[in-house]
Amino acid sequence: MSVQRPSEDSLIARFFAPIAGEGALSLKDDAARLTPKPGHDLILTVDALVERVHFLPEDAPGSVARKALGVNVSDLAAKGADPAGFLLSLALPDDWTESWLAEFADGLGKASRDFSCPLLGGDTVKARGPLTLSVTAVGQVPAGRMVLRTTAKAGDVICVTGTIGDAALGLRLRSAPAWAEGLSPEEQAHLADRYLHPRPRHRLAAALRSHASAAMDVSDGLAGDLAKMMRASGVGALIEADRVPLSAAAAKAVQASPDLLDLALTGGDDYEILCTVPEKNLDSFRKEADRVGITLSVIGRVVSGHDLPVFRINGLERRYDVGSYQHF
């Protein structure tokens, strides 16, 4: 006997209308309304997540939702943009369940509130392939103040927020590696959480606008994303690897298995902010980061040249030819 599925309209009314923002018009229209603040530019970004590529079937629905929104808010943050809202496209496979969708919507609502990024609308369809979702997020910056990735200057210091490598190690934990045996349950839980639940640094947006010369978020690996930003700016970089911030759990894993440092430097899903800052702005930038509770580490300096960034590791210099995740 076939199961009667609810209609698209009933799905929207039941699961998504309760978490929609003001401009969504209760999701009863074909489009949303967004009025930017006077004197502001709109900043737009979009990311798609595909099951078994960006998340795993066993991941909790609320975690999938938080990641889908978080990775987009991270992009906005790196541009110095304050979140204004988002659109969601959701392609559900044949075996979707209402309980899964209820948990997903609950997680999405919580993430929306945490990131101050309301749901404005979207689309829900049935898919023959894996679960796929796409978020288009909109942010605002004062006119002309978007922080680009193309404007790093030789002599700038290179900074990164938070810690690097946790998410990549958290994903690797799922294969039960030998090095994980030396980690406490709390340390393993920390690494796993960093993979599942990105922590976009949206509260740093105003400080980036005021002090950074260039910025991007670390989504595909520190080494590779740094190379992208330096290449776009026409400069090079020198990084002191021992200054790259590692959590206590990541540092313990690297101590047990030193080759994991490469994974920490090249693995994806950190969703931290990588930025370049004129040295004269550094103290003020640190103070503003401290004020919003975000740790900031200076890891190197922008230099002249067009080569791949140099990482100084244990007295040796290394360049990472393939330093970030590639979709194709």
C-alpha positions as CSV (number, residue, x, y, z in Angstrom):
1,M,0.0,0.0,0.0
2,S,1.5,3.4,-1.0
3,V,2.0,6.0,1.6
4,Q,0.1,9.3,1.1
5,R,2.7,12.1,1.0
6,P,1.7,15.6,2.1
7,S,1.7,18.3,-0.6
8,E,4.4,20.8,-1.0
9,D,2.2,23.6,0.3
10,S,1.4,21.6,3.5
11,L,5.1,20.8,4.0
12,I,6.0,24.5,3.8
13,A,3.1,25.5,6.1
14,R,4.0,22.9,8.7
15,F,7.8,22.9,8.7
16,F,9.1,26.1,7.3
17,A,6.5,28.9,7.8
18,P,7.0,28.8,11.6
19,I,10.7,29.6,11.3
20,A,10.4,32.2,8.5
21,G,11.4,35.8,8.9
22,E,9.4,39.0,8.4
23,G,10.3,39.5,4.7
24,A,9.1,35.9,3.9
25,L,5.5,37.0,4.0
26,S,4.6,33.8,5.9
27,L,5.9,31.9,2.8
28,K,2.5,32.4,1.2
29,D,3.8,34.3,-1.9
30,D,6.1,33.5,-4.8
31,A,8.9,35.7,-3.6
32,A,10.2,37.4,-0.5
33,R,10.7,41.1,0.2
34,L,14.1,42.4,1.5
35,T,14.7,46.1,2.0
36,P,18.4,46.9,2.6
37,K,19.5,49.5,5.0
38,P,20.0,52.9,3.4
39,G,23.5,53.3,2.1
40,H,24.3,49.5,2.1
41,D,25.3,47.0,-0.6
42,L,23.8,43.6,-0.7
43,I,26.3,40.6,-0.6
44,L,25.1,37.3,-1.9
45,T,26.5,33.8,-1.7
46,V,25.3,30.3,-2.4
47,D,26.5,26.8,-1.4
48,A,25.1,23.4,-2.2
49,L,25.4,20.4,0.1
50,V,25.0,16.8,-1.3
51,E,24.6,13.7,0.8
52,R,27.8,11.6,0.9
53,V,29.8,14.5,-0.4
54,H,29.3,17.2,2.2
55,F,27.6,15.2,4.9
56,L,26.8,11.6,5.6
57,P,23.5,9.8,5.8
58,E,23.9,9.1,9.5
59,D,24.4,12.8,10.4
60,A,21.5,14.2,12.4
61,P,19.0,16.2,10.4
62,G,19.5,19.2,12.7
63,S,23.3,19.1,12.1
64,V,22.8,19.0,8.3
65,A,20.6,22.1,8.6
66,R,23.0,24.0,10.8
67,K,25.9,23.2,8.4
68,A,23.9,24.2,5.3
69,L,23.2,27.6,6.8
70,G,26.5,28.0,8.7
71,V,28.8,27.6,5.6
72,N,26.9,30.4,3.9
73,V,27.0,32.7,6.9
74,S,30.7,32.1,7.1
75,D,31.1,33.3,3.5
76,L,29.2,36.5,4.4
77,A,31.3,37.1,7.5
78,A,34.5,36.9,5.5
79,K,33.2,39.7,3.3
80,G,32.4,41.9,6.3
81,A,28.7,41.4,5.8
82,D,26.0,41.2,8.4
83,P,23.5,38.4,7.6
84,A,20.1,39.7,6.3
85,G,18.3,36.4,5.3
86,F,18.5,33.2,3.3
87,L,16.7,31.1,0.7
88,L,16.6,27.3,0.9
89,S,16.2,24.8,-2.0
90,L,15.6,21.3,-0.7
91,A,15.6,18.2,-3.0
92,L,14.2,15.3,-1.0
93,P,14.9,11.7,-2.0
94,D,12.2,9.0,-2.3
95,D,12.8,7.7,1.2
96,W,12.4,11.0,3.1
97,T,10.3,10.9,6.3
98,E,8.3,13.6,8.1
99,S,10.3,13.0,11.3
100,W,13.5,13.7,9.4
101,L,12.1,16.9,8.0
102,A,10.7,18.0,11.4
103,E,14.2,17.6,13.0
104,F,15.8,19.4,10.0
105,A,13.4,22.3,10.3
106,D,14.0,22.6,14.0
107,G,17.7,22.7,13.5
108,L,17.4,25.2,10.8
109,G,15.3,27.4,13.0
110,K,17.8,27.3,15.8
111,A,20.7,28.1,13.4
112,S,18.7,30.9,11.9
113,R,18.3,32.5,15.3
114,D,21.9,31.9,16.4
115,F,23.2,33.5,13.2
116,S,20.6,36.3,13.0
117,C,19.8,35.1,9.5
118,P,16.1,34.6,8.9
119,L,14.5,32.3,6.4
120,L,13.0,34.3,3.5
121,G,11.8,31.5,1.2
122,G,12.9,28.8,-1.1
123,D,11.7,25.7,-2.9
124,T,11.1,22.0,-2.0
125,V,11.2,19.3,-4.7
126,K,11.4,15.5,-5.0
127,A,14.7,14.2,-6.3
128,R,15.7,10.8,-7.8
129,G,19.2,11.1,-6.5
130,P,20.7,11.8,-3.0
131,L,19.4,14.4,-0.6
132,T,20.6,17.8,-1.9
133,L,20.1,21.2,-0.4
134,S,21.2,24.6,-1.5
135,V,21.3,27.8,0.6
136,T,21.5,31.3,-0.9
137,A,22.4,33.8,1.8
138,V,22.1,37.6,1.7
139,G,24.1,40.0,3.7
140,Q,24.6,43.8,4.0
141,V,27.7,46.0,4.2
142,P,28.0,49.8,4.2
143,A,28.3,50.8,0.5
144,G,31.8,50.1,-0.9
145,R,33.0,48.3,2.3
146,M,32.9,44.7,1.2
147,V,36.2,43.0,2.2
148,L,37.6,41.3,-1.0
149,R,40.1,38.4,-1.3
150,T,42.0,40.3,-4.1
151,T,43.5,43.1,-2.0
152,A,46.1,41.6,0.2
153,K,49.3,43.7,0.3
154,A,53.0,42.7,0.8
155,G,53.9,43.5,4.4
156,D,50.4,42.7,5.8
157,V,50.2,40.2,8.6
158,I,48.2,37.1,8.1
159,C,45.6,36.1,10.7
160,V,43.2,33.3,11.3
161,T,40.4,32.9,13.8
162,G,39.7,30.0,16.1
163,T,41.5,26.7,15.5
164,I,42.4,24.9,12.3
165,G,42.2,21.2,11.5
166,D,39.5,20.1,14.0
167,A,36.8,19.4,11.3
168,A,39.1,17.3,9.1
169,L,40.3,15.3,12.1
170,G,36.7,14.9,13.2
171,L,35.8,13.4,9.9
172,R,38.8,11.1,10.0
173,L,37.7,9.9,13.4
174,R,34.8,8.1,11.7
175,S,37.2,5.5,10.3
176,A,38.4,4.7,13.9
177,P,42.1,5.5,13.3
178,A,44.7,4.2,15.8
179,W,45.6,7.8,16.9
180,A,42.1,8.3,18.2
181,E,42.7,5.8,21.0
182,G,44.9,8.3,22.7
183,L,42.2,11.0,22.8
184,S,39.7,11.3,25.7
185,P,35.9,11.0,24.9
186,E,35.7,14.7,25.4
187,E,38.5,15.4,22.9
188,Q,36.9,13.1,20.3
189,A,33.6,14.7,20.8
190,H,35.1,18.2,20.3
191,L,36.6,17.1,16.9
192,A,33.4,15.4,15.8
193,D,31.4,18.5,16.7
194,R,33.6,20.8,14.7
195,Y,33.0,18.8,11.6
196,L,29.2,18.6,12.2
197,H,28.5,22.1,13.4
198,P,30.4,25.0,11.7
199,R,30.9,28.1,13.8
200,P,30.7,31.0,11.4
201,R,32.4,34.1,12.7
202,H,29.7,36.6,11.8
203,R,30.3,38.7,14.9
204,L,33.7,39.6,13.4
205,A,32.2,41.3,10.3
206,A,32.4,44.9,11.5
207,A,36.0,44.5,12.7
208,L,37.0,43.0,9.3
209,R,35.5,46.0,7.5
210,S,37.4,48.3,9.7
211,H,40.8,46.6,9.8
212,A,41.4,43.8,7.2
213,S,42.9,44.4,3.8
214,A,41.6,41.1,2.4
215,A,39.7,38.1,3.8
216,M,38.0,34.8,2.9
217,D,36.7,31.9,5.0
218,V,38.6,28.6,5.3
219,S,36.3,26.1,3.8
220,D,38.5,23.9,1.6
221,G,41.7,23.8,3.7
222,L,44.0,26.5,5.1
223,A,46.9,25.9,2.7
224,G,44.7,25.8,-0.4
225,D,42.5,28.7,0.6
226,L,45.5,30.8,1.5
227,A,47.0,30.0,-1.9
228,K,43.8,31.1,-3.6
229,M,43.8,34.5,-1.8
230,M,47.4,35.2,-2.4
231,R,47.1,34.2,-6.1
232,A,44.0,36.5,-6.5
233,S,46.0,39.4,-4.8
234,G,49.2,38.8,-6.9
235,V,51.4,38.2,-3.8
236,G,52.9,35.4,-1.8
237,A,52.9,34.3,1.8
238,L,55.2,33.0,4.5
239,I,53.6,31.0,7.3
240,E,55.1,29.8,10.6
241,A,53.3,26.5,11.0
242,D,53.9,26.4,14.7
243,R,51.7,29.5,15.0
244,V,48.8,27.9,13.3
245,P,46.3,27.5,16.1
246,L,45.4,23.9,17.0
247,S,42.9,22.9,19.6
248,A,44.1,20.8,22.5
249,A,42.5,17.8,20.9
250,A,44.1,18.4,17.5
251,A,47.5,19.1,19.1
252,K,47.3,15.8,21.0
253,A,46.4,13.9,17.8
254,V,49.3,15.5,15.9
255,Q,51.6,14.7,18.7
256,A,50.6,11.0,18.5
257,S,50.7,11.0,14.7
258,P,52.9,13.9,13.3
259,D,51.7,13.3,9.7
260,L,48.3,14.6,10.8
261,L,49.7,18.1,10.7
262,D,49.4,18.0,6.9
263,L,45.8,17.0,7.3
264,A,45.2,19.8,9.7
265,L,46.7,22.3,7.3
266,T,45.0,21.1,4.1
267,G,41.7,19.6,5.4
268,G,38.5,21.4,4.9
269,D,35.4,22.4,6.9
270,D,37.1,24.7,9.3
271,Y,34.9,27.7,8.5
272,E,37.3,30.1,10.2
273,I,38.2,33.5,8.8
274,L,41.6,33.9,7.1
275,C,42.5,37.6,6.6
276,T,45.4,40.0,6.0
277,V,45.8,43.1,8.2
278,P,48.1,46.1,7.9
279,E,50.4,45.9,10.9
280,K,49.3,49.3,12.1
281,N,45.7,48.0,12.4
282,L,46.6,44.8,14.3
283,D,46.2,45.9,17.9
284,S,42.8,47.5,17.2
285,F,41.7,44.4,15.3
286,R,42.8,42.1,18.2
287,K,40.8,44.2,20.7
288,E,37.6,44.1,18.6
289,A,38.0,40.3,18.1
290,D,38.4,39.9,21.9
291,R,35.4,42.1,22.5
292,V,33.1,39.7,20.5
293,G,34.8,36.6,22.0
294,I,36.7,35.4,18.9
295,T,40.3,34.3,19.2
296,L,42.7,35.6,16.7
297,S,46.2,34.3,15.8
298,V,48.9,35.8,13.6
299,I,50.4,33.0,11.6
300,G,52.6,34.8,9.0
301,R,53.1,37.6,6.6
302,V,52.2,38.6,3.0
303,V,55.4,38.8,0.9
304,S,56.1,39.9,-2.7
305,G,56.1,37.2,-5.4
306,H,53.8,34.8,-7.1
307,D,54.8,31.4,-5.7
308,L,52.7,29.1,-3.6
309,P,52.7,30.1,0.1
310,V,55.7,28.8,2.1
311,F,55.0,27.0,5.4
312,R,58.0,26.8,7.8
313,I,57.7,23.5,9.6
314,N,60.4,22.3,12.1
315,G,63.1,24.4,10.4
316,L,62.1,23.2,6.9
317,E,60.2,25.1,4.2
318,R,57.3,23.4,2.4
319,R,54.8,24.3,-0.3
320,Y,51.5,22.4,-0.7
321,D,50.9,21.8,-4.4
322,V,47.4,20.5,-3.7
323,G,46.2,22.2,-0.6
324,S,42.5,22.4,-0.8
325,Y,39.4,20.3,-1.5
326,Q,38.6,20.1,-5.2
327,H,35.0,19.5,-6.3
328,F,36.0,18.5,-9.9
